[in-house]
Amino acid sequence: MKIMNIMYRLSNVVLLFLTLESCATTSTTSVPTKVTYQTPQPISTVDNLENPPTFTARSSFALSPSTTPDQTQIASENSMFATQAAVNTRIAQFPRICTHDYYSPSPGRFSPNGLWLEELCYSDDDQSLILTLANRDEQTLWKFLYRDYIPQMDFVPDGGMAVVHWLNDGKYAYFTSFFGGDGGECFYDGGDRGSGVFRVNLQTGQSTTILPLNNNFWWYGFSFSPTDRRLVYGARARDLKLLDLKTGEVININPASNFSEGGGFLWSSDGLMLVYSTVKYLPNHVGREGYTLRLVDAQTGSERILLDSPVDCFNAKSWTEDNILILEKNYSEELIEFDLHSNKIISESPATP
């Protein structure tokens, strides 16, 4: 989901010690709603899909030797239907109040431990978008109203909510609220950006504000480390900070050079390093002065520039075990392999269509 590039800079980020269980004060955004259900019957065949695929046959159509079906395509379609049937069978094990989920059912809507299902839909009863988190084993569901997690204003803007991180211990989930929009730099490819971030205690349904809402439509760039230890965050992904979720320590990232906006965070597997991309605009946004790709030491906040270009936008996609970064350049125009040991590009090739 592309989130609108909102203008202006956040002057003060209200801090984040609220994330720690040891904090004495928490900010509960709304009273959670818990619903208990009877165990539903699973859906087991394609014929029983909630929204089965439909086909329209051509009139007077007959195969000829030149129109022999592509066996690869047929195999792919069969695999897709089988996968969809399996996903729907799995979804049927959870309590649900969304009849038309705004997300396409997919394995990505499940928590890593498989116990929770995330759905977003419009609720006629609540007259609001709702985010639901349902538990398979306990058959309970937590419901959160979109209007409670956006800045208060005279109208309700288009947007949504989504879980952005599940803790590995299964106790908490973090979700964001965001406003609709599209466009942006190449590193805005569905990464973590939102108008606020909230933590949910999955046992009680209580939500706690982590990154507070702001009535000026400012947005945050943020990312959780894969080890659950750290959170990097900043308004418009600028003036970045690192929060140690275990100790509460906050470290400023010292930028190697000034920039206008950042994003596209990617962590090393041990959570001790991260890379991100930036752009610097000319005055009045009449053009771009250049792009960079940066490496940050998450323990000290020190930073260095890996790549710098006046025209090429970089987006880090993966980080291999031997410290090779796989990058996309200019909206998937090319794929780049960058060696963090030698600090050099070791290969560059056109991206596969």
Stockholm file with secondary structure:
# STOCKHOLM 1.0

chainA/1-353         MKIMNIMYRLSNVVLLFLTLESCATTSTTSVPTKVTYQTPQPISTVDNLENPPTFTARSSFALSPSTTPDQTQIASENSMFATQAAVNTRIAQFPRICTHDYYSPSPGRFSPNGLWLEELCYSDDDQSLILTLANRDEQTLWKFLYRDYIPQMDFVPDGGMAVVHWLNDGKYAYFTSFFGGDGGECFYDGGDRGSGVFRVNLQTGQSTTILPLNNNFWWYGFSFSPTDRRLVYGARARDLKLLDLKTGEVININPASNFSEGGGFLWSSDGLMLVYSTVKYLPNHVGREGYTLRLVDAQTGSERILLDSPVDCFNAKSWTEDNILILEKNYSEELIEFDLHSNKIISESPATP
#=GR chainA/1-353 SS CCCCCCCSCCSCCCCGGGGSTTCSCCCBCSCCEEEECCCCCCCCSGGGCSSCCCCCCCTTCCCCGGGCCCHHHHHHHHHHHHHHHHHHHHHTTSCCCCSSCSSCCCGGGBCTTSCEEEEEEEETTTTEEEEEEEETTTTEEEEEEGGGGSCCCSSCCSEEEEEEEECTTSSEEEEEEEECCCCCCTTCSSCSEESEEEEEETTTCCEEEEECCCTTCCCEEEEECTTSSEEEEEETTCSCEEEETTTCCEEECCCSSCCSEEEEEEECTTSSEEEEEEEEECGGGSSEEEEEEEEEETTTCCEEEEEEESSCCEEEEEECTTSEEEEEETTTTEEEEEETTTTEEEEEEECCC
#=GC SS_cons         CCCCCCCSCCSCCCCGGGGSTTCSCCCBCSCCEEEECCCCCCCCSGGGCSSCCCCCCCTTCCCCGGGCCCHHHHHHHHHHHHHHHHHHHHHTTSCCCCSSCSSCCCGGGBCTTSCEEEEEEEETTTTEEEEEEEETTTTEEEEEEGGGGSCCCSSCCSEEEEEEEECTTSSEEEEEEEECCCCCCTTCSSCSEESEEEEEETTTCCEEEEECCCTTCCCEEEEECTTSSEEEEEETTCSCEEEETTTCCEEECCCSSCCSEEEEEEECTTSSEEEEEEEEECGGGSSEEEEEEEEEETTTCCEEEEEEESSCCEEEEEECTTSEEEEEETTTTEEEEEETTTTEEEEEEECCC
//
